[in-house]
Amino acid sequence: MEAFFQDKACLGRTNIVWGEFIVTNTKKVSGLDKFFGISAAGSTVRTEVMAGLTTFFAMVYILMVNANMFANPFGDGTNVLGVSYNAIYIATAISAVVGTLAIGLLANLPLAQASGMGLNAFFVYTMCVGFGMTYANALVLVLFDGVLFIILTATGLRKLIFQAIPKNVRVAIPAGIGLFIAFIGLQNAGIVAKDASTGVTLASFNLLTSSWAAIMPMLVTVVTVIAIAVMAAKNVRGSVLIGIVGGAVLYYVLSFITVPGFALGITMASPFAAFGEFFTQSFGKVFTEGFNFSAYTAAHGAGNTVLVIATSALAFCMVDMFDTIGTLYGACARGNMLTKDGEVPNMDKAMLADAIATTTGAVCGTSTVTTFVESASGVAEGGRTGMASMVTAALFLVAMFLSPIAQLVPGCATAAALIYVGVLMIACVKDIDWHDVATAVPAFLTMAMMPFTYNISYGIAFGLIAYVLISLFTGKMKEIKVGTWVISALFLAMLFLTH
């Protein structure tokens, strides 16, 4: 009988028929459980907390990375955009808090949002450095992206767009994201390094030619990945988070013992000073300065200005939308959270949360906010409801005031979690018919182009375009949906006019 009352499916129910008896379940469900449906989702509050912690540690790097990219885009101390590290750090944190709360409360999904990698590079290196727009001008395009995203979601056009993605491309998306996540992890760990002739290569592990200080973090990543895998194989709950914490401890122990002169190099700064820079340099700049394109128009002409604004806003929106769709589908597929029709639960609300977050980010002064692929690490840890998002959002709120603490988790530890999640997400390739070339080629391009181009949307673009062309030339044009034609055409326009 005790086992019966511990059954998650029975929590909160009364007068349940059990055998020949009618029994009353007296075990009460907490208000938190009822609000998020934690037990109904087959999870527990502890699991959701662990998942939220895992997601936070896997993506907290964005606070430092995004701030440094805006304040020091060339790594030489040159501040091209005219905005400080502290200002963008706070802007990134606030938008992450708002976006993550929104997706947790509106869509009840265990996902998190922040300024997207790739989208921030497009903002800084293409719009500002390349095209010569001001920081405030580029924020206007992000604002347009958010507003357009809201319109597409409110009118229901978003659903039509998602349904227009053919099944073989849709199934390949999680695998592509898995490869992309693993590639990010390998880069963050330093295991995959840049190479002048081949683009990337394996970093040197040679103790005779490379320093121990350079090799040791990579070894910590490898050891952490193996440790996570062993714990997962033994069904240890919290294996990913335990791995991250254990990897961090191992890194510092080895550093203090074996690396001469090692020091943390972390200084405590007043968070109020950072907030002061945020309010003076980034918050609201999109309205006070952003709509003044006079300098750009004088240098490039009115026609060029209109074309760049239109195509760049489209690029932001397309990349944002399909990054989000891809991430939502991939993460939910990994957690077996898709509906019986193979769709993301509460998709419209999730997309609305993303649009709200993007708009908030533009007002705060940061690049497009999107659902983070690293959220899959929390899903892999067992997160199934918005409760996990609440934990992640709370930690981002704390990180605004304790940024040195967030920096204590080394990249080699979080990188291991990303690599492991990549392994988990590749499993869906078994559902692709690799013997059917018409199915296999679009699926393969979807998977391959994500890590190779460092962009989820480009993978979807190449997969869709390949699907349309192969169907067209194999006499299956009638099978192509109208929406598929439209999306493929938009992707072509984006590639030819803005990339």
N, C-alpha and C positions, 0 to 999 in steps of 0.2 A: 504493500500500500504506500509506503514511503517513497518508493521509486516512482509510483504513479504521480504523486504530488510534485515530484521534481521534474516531471516531463514539461519541457518548455511549451509544448503545444497546449497544455492545460492551464497555463498561467492566466489568471484573470477570469476563468470560466467557472460557473457553478452548476450544480445539479447535473453532473456528467454521468452518463450510463457507463458503468465499468463492470463487465461480466453481467451477473444477475442483480447487481445492486445499483442504486442511485446514490452517489456520494456527493458531498459538497466540498469543493476546493476552497479551503480557508486561506491559502497563501495569497496575499495581496500583491498587486503589481504597483510599483511606484508611479508617481505622476510623470516622472521623466521617462519611464518605460512606456507608459501609455501615449505620451505625446509623440515620441519618435517611433513607436512600434518596435522596440528593440527585441523583445521576446518573440514577437510575431515574425520577425525577420531571421530568427534562429541565432541571435547574438546575445551578448550580455553587456552590461554597463562597463565591466572591466575590459572586455574585448574592444569595445568602442573607444575607450580611453587609450588603450594600447595602440589602436589603429591611428587615432588622431596624433599621438606622439610620434609614431613612425612617419606619418606623412609630413609632419612639421620638420623633423630632422632631415628628411630626404630632400626638402625643397627650401629650407631656410637660407641656403646659399644665395638665393635670388636677391636677398636684401643687400648683400655685399657686392655681388656681381653687377646688379643693375645700377647701383649707386656709382660704382667705379666706372662702368661703361659710359654713363652720362657725364661724369665729372672729369674723367681722364681717358677719352676714347682711344688715344694712341699709345698709352702707357708711358708717356714722356713728361707728364705733368701739365700738358697743354690743355687748358679748359676752353674748348671750342664753343660749347653750348652756353657758357656763362651761368651755370647752375652748380651748386656745391654738392659734394658727396653726402653731407648730412641732410640737405633738403630732399634729395632723391631717396635716401634711405627711409626717411619718415613717410614720404609720399608712397613709396612701394609698400611699406608696412601697413599704412592705413587702407590702401586699396585692397591689399590681401585680406585684411580683417573684414572689410565690407563685403567683398566678393565671396569669401568663404562662409561667412554668416548667411549670406543670401542663398547660396546653393544648398546649405544645410537646412535652413528654415523653410524655404519655398519648395524645394524639390525633395527634401529628406534623403539626400544622397551623401555618402561618405567621401566627398571629394573636396578639393581646395583650389583656390584661384589666386593668381598673382600675375605680375607683369611677365608676359611670355618671352622665353628665350627665342630668338629668331625675329620676333616682332620688335623687340627692343633694338636689335641690331639694324633692322630695316628703318626704324625711327632715327637712330643716331647716324648710321653710316650712309644710308641712301638719301633720306629726306633732308637731314641737316648738313652733313659733310659733303655728300654727293651733289644734291640739287641746290644746296645753298640756302635753304629755308631757315628761319630762326627757330629756336626751341619752342617759342609760343605758337608760331605758324604750324609746326608739325603737330602740336597738341590739338589744333582745330580739326585736323584730319582724323585723329583718334576719336574726338567727340562726334564727328560725322559717322564714324564707324559704329559707335555705340547707339546712336539714335536710329540709324538704318537697321541695326540688329534688332532693336526693340520693335520697329515697324514690321519686320519680317516675321518675328515671333508672334506679335499680337494679331496679325492678319492670317496666320496659319500657313503662310507660304513656306516657312521653315520645314514643316512636316512633309510638304510636297517635295522639297529639295532632298530631304533625307531618303524618302521613298524612291527617288530617282536614281539613287546609287545602286547599281546592280549587285546581286548577291555575292558574286565571286570577289568583287572589290570590297564589299562590306566585311566579308569573312576575313579577308587578308589584312584589314586595318589593324586589328589587335596585334597580329604578328609583326607588322611593320613598326608599330609603336614599341613593341618589345625590343626589337633590334635597335631602334632609336634610343630607347632608355639605356640599354646596355652599352651602346656606343658613347653616350654621355658619361656613364659611369666609368668606362675605361679611360676616357679622356680626363675626367676629373681626378682619377687616380694616378694619371701620368703614365699608365701602361701603354696606351696608344699615343704616339707623339707625332708631331708634324715632320714631314720629310720634303726636301726641296724637289726631288725627282719623282717620287711616287705619291706625294700628298700626305700620306700617313705611313707610319711604320711602328714596329715594336720598340719600345724604349729599351735601353741597354741595362741588362742585369749583371754585366761583367764587373766583378769586384776588383779586377786588375786595372780597369780603365775608367770606371765610374765610382763616384763617392758613395759611401754607405748611407749618408744623409739623403741621397737621391733614391737609392734602391729600397731602403727600409720602408717608406710609406707604401710603395707598390707591393711589397711582401705582406704588409698589414692588410691591404685590400684582398689579396689572394687568400690569406689565412681566414679573414672574416667571411668571405664568400663560402669557403669550405665549411666553416663553423656553422653558418646559417643553414647550409644544405644538410649537414649532419643532424642538427637540432630539428629541422623540418621533417627529416626522414624518421626521426624518433617521436614525431608529433608533439614537440615541445611548443606550448603556447607562447607567443611573443618572440619567436625565434629571430625575426628580422630586427626588432627593437633591441633585443638582447645582443644581437650581433653588432649593431651600431655602437651601443654603449661599450661592449667588450672591445671592439676595434679601437675606439677612442682611448680606452684605458691602456691597451697594448701599445698604441702609438706613443703616448706620453711616457710610459715606463721605459720603452726602448730609447726614446729620444733623450731622456734625462740620464740614462745609464751609458749609452753608446755614442751619442753625438756630442763631441766637445763644444762647450760654449752654448749649448742649446738654451734658449729662453723663450717664454711664451710671447713676449713682445706685445702684450695687451695692456692698454691704459684705460682707466675709467674716465669717461668724459661726461659732463653734465648733459642729460637728455633735453633740458630746457633750452640750451644753446642750439641744439639741432632743430627743435621745434621753431625757434626764432628764425632760423635760416629757411625753414620750410614755408613759413607764412610770408616771408618777404621775397623769396626767390621763385617759388613754384606754385603755391596754392592760388588758384584763380587767374593765373597768367593767360589761360586760354581765352578768357573774356576781356581782360584789360589790355592785352597786347596781341593776342592771337589772330584776330580778324584784320589786322593791318598788314596787307600783303604789298604795300606800296614799294618797298625796297626790292622785293623779288620781281615785281612787275616792271620796275624801271630797268632792271638788269636783263630781263629775259623776254619782256613783252607780254601783253595781255592774253594773247592766244595761247602761248606756252603756259602761262599761269593757270588758265582755266583747264587745259588738258592735264597738266600735272596734278592739280587738285582733284579732278574727277577720277583719273585712273589710279592715283595713289590712295584716295579714300576707298575706291573699289577694292584695291589690293589689300588694304588693311582689313576690310570687312570680310572678303573672301577667305583670307588666311585665318582670321579670327574664327569665322563660322566653322570652317572645316577642321581646324585644329581642335575646336571644342567638340564638334560632332565625333571626330575620330577618337578623341580622348574619352568622351563619355561612353561611347560604344565599347572601346577597348577595355576600359576599367570595369564596366559593368559586366562585360562578357567574361572577364577573368574571375569575377566574383559570383558567376552564375545568377546575376541579378536581372537579366533581360526578361521581358515579358514573353508569353507563349508565342507571340507573333515576332519575336526576335528584335523588339524595340527597347530603347532605354526607358525605364519607368519615369514618369513625370518629366518627359523630355522638354515640353514647352516651358515648364517652370525652371528647369535647369538652364535652358537657353536664355530665358528672361533674366535670370540671376547673372549670367555671364554678361549680358548687355548692360545691366545696371552697374556691374563692376567696372566695365570698360568706360562707361560714362563718368563714373566716380573717379577712375584713374586719370582721365583727361582733366577733370577739375582740380585734382590734387597735384597734377603735374608730372605724371609718368606715362609710359607707353601702354599699349593695349593690354588689358587684363584678360586672361583666359584661363580655362580649366587646365590645371597642371598635370602633365603626364606622370609626374612623380606621385600623384594621388593613388596610382595603382599599387604602390608599396603598402599603403594603409589598407586597401582592399584585400591585398594578399595576406595581410596580417589578421583579417577577419572582420574589418569594418563593413557594416551593411546599412547604416542609417546616418542621418544628419547629426547624430550625437558626436560622431567622430569629427565632423567638421567643426562643431562647437569647440572641441578641445584644441584643434589646430588653430582656429581663429583666436582663442584665448592666449595661446602661446605666441602668436604673432603680435598680439597686443602687448604682452610682457616684453617681447623682443625689442619693441620701440624704446623701452627704457633700460634694457639690459643687453644692449647689442654685444658687448664683449663676451657675455656668457654664450650667446649663440655661436660666436666665432670659436669657442673652445672645442666644438665637435669638428674634427678635421675632415677634410674632403675625402681622404682615403677610407674613412669609415662609412660615410654616406654613399660613397661610390659603390661599395660592396653590395648595399641594399638595391641599388639601381640595377646592377648586373644580375643579381638573383631574380629580381622581378622580370627582367628581360627573358630569362630562362622560362619562367612560368607562362608568360604571355605568348610564347611561340607555339604553344600546344595546338592552337586552332588550325594550323596548316594541315592537319590530318583531315579536315573537312573539305579541303579543296581537291577537285578532280584533276590531278596533275597529268593524267593521260589525255585530257581534252585540251588541246593547244589553245582554243578560243577562250577557255576558262583560265588556263594556267598562266598565259602571258600577261593579261591585265593584273591578275593576282600577284604575280612575281614582281612586276613593275611597281605596284602599290607598296609592297613590302620593301623592295630594294631602294627605291628612291627616297624613302623617308630618312634613313641614316646617311645615305650617300650625299643628299642635298641639305641635311640638317634641318628638315622641314616636313612636318606631317602633311601639310596641304599639297606640296609638290608630289608626294607619293600618290595621294588621291587623284590629283590632276592627271598624272601620267597613266594611272590605272583606268580612269574614265575615258580618256582620249583613245587609249589602245582598245578598250572595249568597243567604243563606237566605230572605230576604223575597221576592226576585225569583223564585227557584225555586218558592217556596210558591204565589205568586199566578199563576204561568204554567203550573201543572199538572205541575211537575217535582219534587214533594216526594219521590218515591221515590229520586231521585238524590242526595238529601242524606244523607250518612253520619251514623251515630249520634254519632260523635265530633264532627262539625261542629255538631250540635245542642247538645251539652254545652258545647263551648267558647264558642259564641255566647251561650249562657245565662249562663255565667260572666262573659263580658265585659259583658253587660248588667247583671249584679249589681254588678260592679266600678264601672261608670259611674254607676249609680243610687244605690249605697250608699256609695261611697267618694270619688268625684271631686267 
